[in-house]
Amino acid sequence: MKQFTKENLFWIREPKEFEISDDKIVMVTEPDTDLWQETHYNNSADTAPVLQMQTDQEYFIFTVKASFNYVDLYDQCGIAIYLDSKNWMKASSENIDDHQKLGSVVTNNGFSDWATRDIPANINHIWYRLTREKADFIIETSFDGENFKQMRIFHLHKAEGKSEISFGLYACSPWDGPFTATFSEMKVEEIEKSSHK
């Protein structure tokens, strides 16, 4: 299976400052960048840079370490699946005053949700593990790269009946920014069948 390396990647909204090598990806955020659709806040934001890789593998696991030092309110970085502006997922930590939230947003047919839990403000790196099982997905997170906990199971309607999807990384600053997000230890593994029964 293809790996998450420079020759296999493409941007959805390329940021002004970034660096890509096979073992490290750095993004510098810009102000007023975010991803959200409609629900509760009655507004749409489709401005965050997203670095993606396409695959037609219907069963795989993607793992990455995100390192960050947030500067402003709502700064965030993590993983993303971006099918189009109305159908996507993001999972990340987010800077909220004196603490952080570990959260995920799933957007189906133009409407987002948001599931969160508080984590300590001093955490500055998180490992994410994304598992695809056709149109169903599992997100797990770890603070040490070894012990992962389930964060969310979700379904993307637009992935139904499709083998090809795009997945990868994102970082954004809905308010001022900028901050630097560094991604490393990227690994993509094909799995034969569902890893959960």
C-alpha positions in Angstrom: 0.0 0.0 0.0 1.2 3.6 -0.7 2.7 5.5 2.2 2.0 9.0 3.4 5.0 10.4 1.7 5.6 13.6 -0.4 5.1 12.1 -3.8 1.6 10.7 -2.8 0.2 13.9 -1.2 -1.8 16.9 -2.5 -3.2 20.0 -0.9 -6.7 21.2 -0.4 -6.0 24.9 0.1 -2.2 25.0 0.3 -0.9 27.2 3.2 1.7 30.0 2.6 4.3 28.3 4.9 4.9 24.5 5.0 7.6 21.9 4.8 7.1 18.3 3.6 9.7 15.5 3.8 9.1 11.8 4.1 9.6 11.8 7.9 8.1 15.2 8.9 5.4 17.6 7.8 5.3 21.1 9.1 2.3 23.5 8.7 2.2 27.2 9.8 -1.4 28.3 10.3 -3.0 31.5 9.0 -5.7 33.6 10.7 -9.4 32.9 10.0 -9.0 29.3 8.9 -11.4 26.6 10.0 -13.7 23.8 9.0 -17.4 23.8 10.1 -20.8 23.4 8.5 -24.0 25.0 9.7 -25.1 23.1 12.9 -25.8 25.2 16.0 -23.6 28.2 14.9 -25.4 28.7 11.6 -22.3 29.4 9.7 -20.0 27.6 7.3 -16.2 27.6 7.3 -14.2 25.8 4.6 -10.9 27.6 4.7 -8.4 25.3 6.6 -5.5 23.8 4.7 -5.8 20.0 4.4 -2.9 17.7 3.2 -4.4 14.6 1.7 -3.5 11.2 0.2 -5.9 9.2 -2.0 -6.4 5.5 -1.6 -8.7 2.9 -2.9 -8.0 0.5 0.0 -11.2 -0.2 1.8 -9.5 -1.5 4.9 -6.5 0.4 6.3 -5.0 2.1 9.4 -3.3 5.5 9.3 -1.2 6.5 12.3 0.5 9.9 12.9 2.0 12.0 15.7 0.9 15.6 15.9 3.1 18.1 17.9 2.1 21.7 18.6 2.4 24.8 20.8 -0.8 26.6 20.5 -0.8 30.4 20.6 -4.4 31.7 20.3 -7.9 30.6 21.2 -9.3 27.7 19.0 -5.9 26.9 17.5 -6.1 23.2 16.4 -4.4 20.5 14.4 -4.9 16.8 13.7 -6.2 14.3 11.1 -8.9 14.8 8.5 -10.8 13.0 5.8 -12.0 15.5 3.2 -14.3 14.2 0.5 -15.8 17.6 -0.4 -16.9 20.8 1.5 -20.1 19.1 2.7 -18.6 15.7 3.7 -15.6 15.4 5.9 -14.2 14.5 9.3 -11.6 16.2 11.5 -10.1 15.0 14.8 -7.8 17.2 16.8 -7.0 18.9 20.0 -8.1 22.5 20.3 -6.9 25.4 22.5 -9.7 26.6 24.8 -8.4 29.3 27.3 -6.7 27.5 30.2 -7.3 23.9 28.9 -7.6 21.9 25.7 -10.4 19.9 24.2 -9.7 16.6 22.3 -12.5 16.5 19.8 -13.9 15.3 16.5 -16.2 16.8 14.0 -18.1 14.6 11.4 -19.9 16.4 8.6 -22.4 14.5 6.5 -24.4 16.2 3.8 -23.5 19.7 4.9 -24.1 19.4 8.7 -21.4 19.1 11.3 -21.4 17.7 14.8 -18.8 18.1 17.6 -17.9 15.5 20.3 -15.3 16.6 22.9 -13.6 15.8 26.2 -11.2 18.0 28.2 -7.5 17.2 28.3 -4.7 19.0 30.3 -3.4 22.3 28.8 0.2 21.1 29.0 -0.2 18.3 26.4 1.7 19.3 23.3 1.7 16.1 21.3 -0.9 13.4 20.4 -0.8 10.3 18.3 -3.9 9.6 16.1 -4.9 6.3 14.6 -7.6 6.2 11.9 -9.0 2.9 10.8 -11.1 2.6 7.7 -13.7 -0.2 7.2 -15.4 0.7 3.9 -17.7 3.6 4.8 -17.1 3.2 8.6 -14.2 4.7 10.5 -12.6 4.5 13.9 -10.5 7.2 15.6 -8.2 6.3 18.4 -5.7 8.6 20.3 -2.7 8.2 22.5 -0.5 10.5 24.6 2.5 8.1 24.5 2.3 6.4 21.1 1.7 3.0 22.6 -1.6 3.0 24.6 -4.5 4.0 22.3 -8.0 4.7 23.5 -11.1 4.8 21.2 -12.3 8.3 20.5 -15.1 7.8 18.1 -16.7 5.4 15.5 -18.5 7.1 12.7 -19.9 6.7 9.2 -19.4 8.9 6.1 -22.4 8.7 3.8 -20.5 9.9 0.8 -18.0 7.0 1.2 -20.7 4.4 0.7 -20.0 2.3 -2.3 -16.8 4.1 -3.0 -13.4 2.5 -2.8 -11.4 5.8 -3.3 -11.2 8.4 -0.5 -8.8 11.0 0.6 -7.4 11.3 4.1 -4.6 13.1 5.9 -3.7 16.1 8.1 -4.9 19.6 8.8 -4.1 22.6 11.0 -5.9 25.9 11.4 -6.4 29.1 13.5 -10.0 30.3 13.5 -8.9 33.5 15.3 -5.5 35.0 15.0 -2.7 32.5 14.8 -0.2 31.6 13.6 1.2 28.5 15.3 3.3 25.7 13.9 2.0 22.1 13.7 4.5 19.3 13.2 3.5 15.8 12.0 5.8 12.8 12.2 5.8 9.0 12.5 3.3 8.7 9.6 2.4 5.1 8.8 -0.3 3.5 6.6 -1.0 -0.2 7.0 -3.4 -2.3 5.0 -5.7 -4.6 7.0 -7.4 -7.7 5.6 -10.8 -7.2 7.2 -12.5 -5.5 10.1 -10.3 -5.1 13.1 -13.3 -4.8 15.4 -16.0 -7.4 15.8 
